[in-house]
Amino acid sequence: MFRNAIKIGVKIALGTDAAVYPHGLNGRQFASYVRTGMTPLAAIRTATTVAAEFAAGDAVEVGGRAQTN
């Protein structure tokens, strides 16, 4: 499913929940993204420009659906 989301251009943001695993290890997710088909640059953007869009509230259109958990 994640691979298909990448193929169709779904915006994905790297996030963290420090309670899930030790702080600072979320960067390991980049390699997982690349193994699943994301380009290295797109993987970096998940933690920079795309994450900034989500934080600003611009990534989900009015009436659209977003994962909130």
DADALIN-V260591 format. One record per residue. N is the residue number from 1. OMEGA is omega as a letter, one per 30 degrees, with the letter a starting at -180 (none if undefined). Layout:
BEGIN
n=N omega=OMEGA
n=N omega=OMEGA
END
This chain:
BEGIN
n=1 omega=a
n=2 omega=l
n=3 omega=l
n=4 omega=l
n=5 omega=l
n=6 omega=a
n=7 omega=a
n=8 omega=l
n=9 omega=l
n=10 omega=l
n=11 omega=a
n=12 omega=l
n=13 omega=l
n=14 omega=l
n=15 omega=l
n=16 omega=l
n=17 omega=a
n=18 omega=l
n=19 omega=a
n=20 omega=l
n=21 omega=a
n=22 omega=a
n=23 omega=l
n=24 omega=a
n=25 omega=a
n=26 omega=l
n=27 omega=l
n=28 omega=a
n=29 omega=l
n=30 omega=a
n=31 omega=l
n=32 omega=l
n=33 omega=a
n=34 omega=l
n=35 omega=a
n=36 omega=l
n=37 omega=l
n=38 omega=l
n=39 omega=l
n=40 omega=l
n=41 omega=l
n=42 omega=l
n=43 omega=l
n=44 omega=a
n=45 omega=l
n=46 omega=a
n=47 omega=a
n=48 omega=a
n=49 omega=a
n=50 omega=l
n=51 omega=l
n=52 omega=l
n=53 omega=l
n=54 omega=a
n=55 omega=l
n=56 omega=l
n=57 omega=a
n=58 omega=a
n=59 omega=a
n=60 omega=a
n=61 omega=l
n=62 omega=a
n=63 omega=a
n=64 omega=a
n=65 omega=l
n=66 omega=l
n=67 omega=a
n=68 omega=l
n=69 omega=none
END
